[in-house]
Amino acid sequence: MNVKKNIYTIKKLKKSLKFSRKYISSLKTIIKKTGIFKNDHLTDGHTLYLEIKNNSALIKLQKDLINIFIPYKVNNKKEENSLTLKWMKNNYKKYGYPFVGKYWLPHMTIASINGYSINDKLILKFAKQQLNFLQKIKYVSVYKIDDDYHEHLWNIDII
């Protein structure tokens, strides 16, 4: 089934993301620092990111989105077999993605860098950055991801 053309799925997503005013007001991202996923399994490099302070609204948003997309997940045996931890394999089998629920770290990816040492001057400087800013989440973007190819499907306004 082609998710992009499935009008029922789009309507279901939009309905699912109509939250109460209280919930929407808590969908704010507070960014305090930078981080690095060292030797990131998903990118085969070091992923530089902005760490978002976790809150219950973000956790609910991730769970709601994952539950909507479970029927469209495509598991790759090669990917599944490359996961070394039991919880990663279990999440991958169930959701099509290893980092779900308590194993998810809300973040904004800045870049994935391959071919550089974790001790590179640029990476070390990035890792030491302290930030303090607030950003409201206004919409959710839905992408179909196939290896390095990202296809933007649609945006869903949540405010």
C-alpha positions as YAML, in Angstrom:
chain: A
units: angstrom
residues:
- id: 1
  name: MET
  ca: [0.00, 0.00, 0.00]
- id: 2
  name: ASN
  ca: [1.30, 3.46, -0.85]
- id: 3
  name: VAL
  ca: [1.15, 5.57, 2.34]
- id: 4
  name: LYS
  ca: [1.51, 8.79, 0.35]
- id: 5
  name: LYS
  ca: [-1.74, 8.24, -1.51]
- id: 6
  name: ASN
  ca: [-3.71, 6.69, 1.32]
- id: 7
  name: ILE
  ca: [-6.27, 9.41, 2.19]
- id: 8
  name: TYR
  ca: [-7.67, 7.33, 5.05]
- id: 9
  name: THR
  ca: [-4.23, 7.26, 6.70]
- id: 10
  name: ILE
  ca: [-3.84, 11.03, 6.35]
- id: 11
  name: LYS
  ca: [-7.27, 11.61, 7.92]
- id: 12
  name: LYS
  ca: [-6.46, 9.15, 10.71]
- id: 13
  name: LEU
  ca: [-3.18, 10.92, 11.39]
- id: 14
  name: LYS
  ca: [-4.76, 14.35, 11.48]
- id: 15
  name: LYS
  ca: [-7.54, 13.13, 13.78]
- id: 16
  name: SER
  ca: [-5.02, 11.42, 16.07]
- id: 17
  name: LEU
  ca: [-2.95, 14.57, 16.32]
- id: 18
  name: LYS
  ca: [-5.82, 16.82, 17.37]
- id: 19
  name: PHE
  ca: [-4.84, 17.31, 20.96]
- id: 20
  name: SER
  ca: [-6.33, 19.22, 23.83]
- id: 21
  name: ARG
  ca: [-5.15, 22.79, 24.41]
- id: 22
  name: LYS
  ca: [-3.34, 21.66, 27.57]
- id: 23
  name: TYR
  ca: [-1.49, 18.97, 25.64]
- id: 24
  name: ILE
  ca: [-0.59, 21.32, 22.78]
- id: 25
  name: SER
  ca: [0.79, 23.92, 25.18]
- id: 26
  name: SER
  ca: [3.15, 21.27, 26.57]
- id: 27
  name: LEU
  ca: [4.50, 20.45, 23.10]
- id: 28
  name: LYS
  ca: [7.44, 22.76, 23.50]
- id: 29
  name: THR
  ca: [11.02, 21.78, 23.03]
- id: 30
  name: ILE
  ca: [13.62, 23.02, 25.46]
- id: 31
  name: ILE
  ca: [17.12, 22.59, 24.09]
- id: 32
  name: LYS
  ca: [19.89, 22.77, 26.67]
- id: 33
  name: LYS
  ca: [22.90, 21.07, 25.13]
- id: 34
  name: THR
  ca: [24.44, 19.27, 22.22]
- id: 35
  name: GLY
  ca: [25.16, 15.57, 22.02]
- id: 36
  name: ILE
  ca: [26.79, 12.90, 19.92]
- id: 37
  name: PHE
  ca: [25.59, 9.40, 19.13]
- id: 38
  name: LYS
  ca: [29.05, 7.87, 18.86]
- id: 39
  name: ASN
  ca: [29.43, 5.11, 16.29]
- id: 40
  name: ASP
  ca: [25.74, 5.44, 15.46]
- id: 41
  name: HIS
  ca: [24.44, 2.11, 14.22]
- id: 42
  name: LEU
  ca: [21.85, 3.80, 12.00]
- id: 43
  name: THR
  ca: [24.35, 6.01, 10.14]
- id: 44
  name: ASP
  ca: [27.67, 4.18, 10.53]
- id: 45
  name: GLY
  ca: [29.15, 7.46, 11.72]
- id: 46
  name: HIS
  ca: [28.92, 9.95, 14.57]
- id: 47
  name: THR
  ca: [25.57, 11.75, 14.72]
- id: 48
  name: LEU
  ca: [25.66, 15.30, 16.07]
- id: 49
  name: TYR
  ca: [22.39, 16.47, 17.62]
- id: 50
  name: LEU
  ca: [20.65, 19.02, 19.83]
- id: 51
  name: GLU
  ca: [19.24, 17.29, 22.90]
- id: 52
  name: ILE
  ca: [15.60, 18.09, 23.66]
- id: 53
  name: LYS
  ca: [14.47, 17.96, 27.27]
- id: 54
  name: ASN
  ca: [12.08, 15.04, 27.49]
- id: 55
  name: ASN
  ca: [8.49, 15.52, 28.62]
- id: 56
  name: SER
  ca: [5.33, 13.43, 28.72]
- id: 57
  name: ALA
  ca: [3.80, 15.23, 25.71]
- id: 58
  name: LEU
  ca: [6.73, 14.27, 23.48]
- id: 59
  name: ILE
  ca: [6.56, 10.66, 24.66]
- id: 60
  name: LYS
  ca: [2.82, 10.58, 23.89]
- id: 61
  name: LEU
  ca: [3.43, 12.11, 20.47]
- id: 62
  name: GLN
  ca: [6.01, 9.44, 19.62]
- id: 63
  name: LYS
  ca: [3.72, 6.62, 20.81]
- id: 64
  name: ASP
  ca: [0.75, 8.00, 18.88]
- id: 65
  name: LEU
  ca: [2.76, 8.31, 15.67]
- id: 66
  name: ILE
  ca: [4.35, 4.88, 16.01]
- id: 67
  name: ASN
  ca: [0.98, 3.21, 16.60]
- id: 68
  name: ILE
  ca: [-0.41, 4.87, 13.48]
- id: 69
  name: PHE
  ca: [2.51, 3.71, 11.34]
- id: 70
  name: ILE
  ca: [2.86, 0.13, 12.64]
- id: 71
  name: PRO
  ca: [0.76, -1.26, 9.74]
- id: 72
  name: TYR
  ca: [3.28, 0.25, 7.28]
- id: 73
  name: LYS
  ca: [6.51, -0.92, 8.90]
- id: 74
  name: VAL
  ca: [8.89, -2.94, 6.80]
- id: 75
  name: ASN
  ca: [11.43, -5.00, 8.72]
- id: 76
  name: ASN
  ca: [14.75, -5.76, 7.13]
- id: 77
  name: LYS
  ca: [16.31, -9.05, 8.35]
- id: 78
  name: LYS
  ca: [19.83, -7.75, 7.68]
- id: 79
  name: GLU
  ca: [19.11, -4.65, 9.80]
- id: 80
  name: GLU
  ca: [17.43, -6.70, 12.52]
- id: 81
  name: ASN
  ca: [20.34, -9.15, 12.69]
- id: 82
  name: SER
  ca: [22.84, -6.30, 12.99]
- id: 83
  name: LEU
  ca: [21.23, -5.10, 16.22]
- id: 84
  name: THR
  ca: [23.19, -6.42, 19.18]
- id: 85
  name: LEU
  ca: [20.99, -5.67, 22.18]
- id: 86
  name: LYS
  ca: [17.84, -7.66, 22.94]
- id: 87
  name: TRP
  ca: [15.68, -4.55, 23.55]
- id: 88
  name: MET
  ca: [16.77, -3.10, 20.20]
- id: 89
  name: LYS
  ca: [15.79, -6.30, 18.38]
- id: 90
  name: ASN
  ca: [12.44, -6.48, 20.20]
- id: 91
  name: ASN
  ca: [11.59, -2.86, 19.39]
- id: 92
  name: TYR
  ca: [12.69, -3.30, 15.79]
- id: 93
  name: LYS
  ca: [10.47, -6.36, 15.35]
- id: 94
  name: LYS
  ca: [7.48, -4.66, 17.00]
- id: 95
  name: TYR
  ca: [7.81, -1.09, 15.67]
- id: 96
  name: GLY
  ca: [10.30, -1.22, 12.78]
- id: 97
  name: TYR
  ca: [12.63, 1.06, 14.77]
- id: 98
  name: PRO
  ca: [14.83, 0.25, 17.77]
- id: 99
  name: PHE
  ca: [14.56, 3.50, 19.74]
- id: 100
  name: VAL
  ca: [11.03, 3.64, 21.14]
- id: 101
  name: GLY
  ca: [9.60, 4.63, 24.52]
- id: 102
  name: LYS
  ca: [12.18, 4.71, 27.31]
- id: 103
  name: TYR
  ca: [14.95, 4.02, 24.77]
- id: 104
  name: TRP
  ca: [14.13, 7.12, 22.72]
- id: 105
  name: LEU
  ca: [16.08, 10.34, 23.21]
- id: 106
  name: PRO
  ca: [14.22, 13.34, 21.78]
- id: 107
  name: HIS
  ca: [16.65, 15.30, 19.63]
- id: 108
  name: MET
  ca: [17.17, 17.31, 16.47]
- id: 109
  name: THR
  ca: [19.83, 15.82, 14.24]
- id: 110
  name: ILE
  ca: [22.37, 18.32, 12.96]
- id: 111
  name: ALA
  ca: [24.61, 16.01, 10.93]
- id: 112
  name: SER
  ca: [26.02, 12.53, 10.64]
- id: 113
  name: ILE
  ca: [29.75, 12.53, 10.11]
- id: 114
  name: ASN
  ca: [31.59, 9.55, 8.67]
- id: 115
  name: GLY
  ca: [35.35, 9.19, 8.41]
- id: 116
  name: TYR
  ca: [36.23, 11.42, 11.36]
- id: 117
  name: SER
  ca: [37.62, 10.43, 14.73]
- id: 118
  name: ILE
  ca: [35.42, 11.06, 17.74]
- id: 119
  name: ASN
  ca: [38.40, 13.06, 19.01]
- id: 120
  name: ASP
  ca: [38.38, 15.42, 16.04]
- id: 121
  name: LYS
  ca: [38.61, 19.09, 17.09]
- id: 122
  name: LEU
  ca: [35.27, 20.02, 15.45]
- id: 123
  name: ILE
  ca: [33.40, 17.15, 17.11]
- id: 124
  name: LEU
  ca: [34.88, 17.90, 20.54]
- id: 125
  name: LYS
  ca: [33.99, 21.59, 20.22]
- id: 126
  name: PHE
  ca: [30.42, 20.74, 19.20]
- id: 127
  name: ALA
  ca: [30.05, 18.37, 22.16]
- id: 128
  name: LYS
  ca: [30.89, 21.13, 24.66]
- id: 129
  name: GLN
  ca: [28.18, 23.57, 23.53]
- id: 130
  name: GLN
  ca: [25.65, 24.67, 26.15]
- id: 131
  name: LEU
  ca: [22.37, 26.04, 24.83]
- id: 132
  name: ASN
  ca: [19.17, 27.41, 26.24]
- id: 133
  name: PHE
  ca: [16.25, 28.00, 23.95]
- id: 134
  name: LEU
  ca: [12.60, 27.10, 23.66]
- id: 135
  name: GLN
  ca: [10.81, 26.10, 20.46]
- id: 136
  name: LYS
  ca: [7.13, 25.25, 19.99]
- id: 137
  name: ILE
  ca: [6.28, 22.24, 17.86]
- id: 138
  name: LYS
  ca: [3.91, 23.54, 15.18]
- id: 139
  name: TYR
  ca: [3.68, 20.54, 12.87]
- id: 140
  name: VAL
  ca: [4.90, 17.02, 12.34]
- id: 141
  name: SER
  ca: [6.60, 16.10, 9.07]
- id: 142
  name: VAL
  ca: [6.15, 12.57, 7.76]
- id: 143
  name: TYR
  ca: [8.96, 11.05, 5.70]
- id: 144
  name: LYS
  ca: [9.46, 7.74, 3.99]
- id: 145
  name: ILE
  ca: [13.08, 6.76, 4.67]
- id: 146
  name: ASP
  ca: [14.95, 4.17, 2.66]
- id: 147
  name: ASP
  ca: [18.62, 4.04, 3.66]
- id: 148
  name: ASP
  ca: [19.98, 7.52, 2.87]
- id: 149
  name: TYR
  ca: [16.99, 8.54, 0.75]
- id: 150
  name: HIS
  ca: [14.34, 10.65, 2.54]
- id: 151
  name: GLU
  ca: [11.05, 11.36, 0.76]
- id: 152
  name: HIS
  ca: [8.86, 14.05, 2.34]
- id: 153
  name: LEU
  ca: [5.27, 12.80, 2.30]
- id: 154
  name: TRP
  ca: [3.32, 15.50, 4.14]
- id: 155
  name: ASN
  ca: [3.14, 17.87, 7.13]
- id: 156
  name: ILE
  ca: [0.45, 17.75, 9.78]
- id: 157
  name: ASP
  ca: [-0.32, 20.93, 11.70]
- id: 158
  name: ILE
  ca: [-0.78, 20.33, 15.41]
- id: 159
  name: ILE
  ca: [-1.42, 23.87, 16.63]
...
